[in-house]
Amino acid sequence: MEGGALGGIAGTLPDLDAFIDHGDALRNMTFHRAESHSLLYLTLLSPLFAALAARVHNEMPLFRHWWLALWLALFTHPLLDWMTVYGTQLAIPFTHTPFGVGSIFIIDPLYTLPLLTGVIAALRLRSARGLRWNQLGLGCSCLYLAWTAAAQWQVERLAGRSLATDGVAYQQLLATPTAFNTVLWRIVAMTDTGYIEGFYSLADESKHIRFAAHSTNGDLYHDLRGNWNVERFAWFTRGYYQLQQNGNRAVMTDLRMGQEPDYAFSFVVAEHGSGWREIRPEPAGGRRDVAGLLRSQWQRMWHQLPKR
């Protein structure tokens, strides 16, 4: 097995936890990117993988080179996941906090294509020239990551100014890029009565962001305190959630991924009879209109460009 293939396998290993069934959809969501993404555990496992690779290739004198290469492949996987908004539990066993910068969408061609170009060039050319192409691709992708963090900071700063101008008080605010780009950003801020949502495109002429307000049921949250599903979901979303009563069901929605009213993760977390009772959570969202969502995002991205 070639070194490149081993590196690819090592870089994929942390995500094999997605095949573990923890019993229900909410647990599967919140236990993903946990122990398998711990920087400490991956560091401790890396010499074992390196020893196996060196033995398979009959290169035990190069054990340290294998160790460094495979450690980097394992270690950088959760670090890249950390840049997305989902939540990655990097610091297990010290803390189970799901860290997430949220400056890049889970799939972004401008990040992936330079990496892919460099890898293909290195595999095809198998020379110093191919290695330079690989280094160039990696450098471009890293610079793009830095750009996403800078753009996120700028959008959050503009959002804070817009809310201050409008006299809107909020507890926390998050800006994340919409699908497959870092031009159009979605901003969600949590308020006393619910949350507000706004969009800002780097192509916008105006620096003032307009927001739409939406409610959440704070009283219902107090009624459901102690419900494992509710507490777990509130913790995992870092407070960016909506809780609503739909008939005799309580539904929680992750406000970080998607946009109003179309979200990636929404679960029925409790049912009401003589009182609220914990149930096995199940997905509550309907079928998503992905094509329509992408079309509306594209239109919003460019509609404020000056006319020529």
Secondary structure, DSSP 8 states (H G I E B T S, - for coil): --HHHHHHHHHHGGGGGGG---SSHHHHHHSTTSGGG-HHHHHHHHHHHHHHHHHHTT-GGGHHHHHHHHHHHHHHHHHHHHTSSS-B-TTTTT----B----S-SS-HHHHHHHHHHHHHHHHH-SHHHHHHHHHHHHHHHHHHHHHHHHHHHHHHHHHHHHHHTT---SEEEEEE-TT-SSEEEEEEE-SSEEEEEEEETT-S-----EEEEE--HHHHHHTTT-HHHHHHHHHTTT-EEEEEETTEEEEEETTSEETTEES-EEEEEEESSSEEEEEEEE------HHHHHHHHHHHHHTTS---
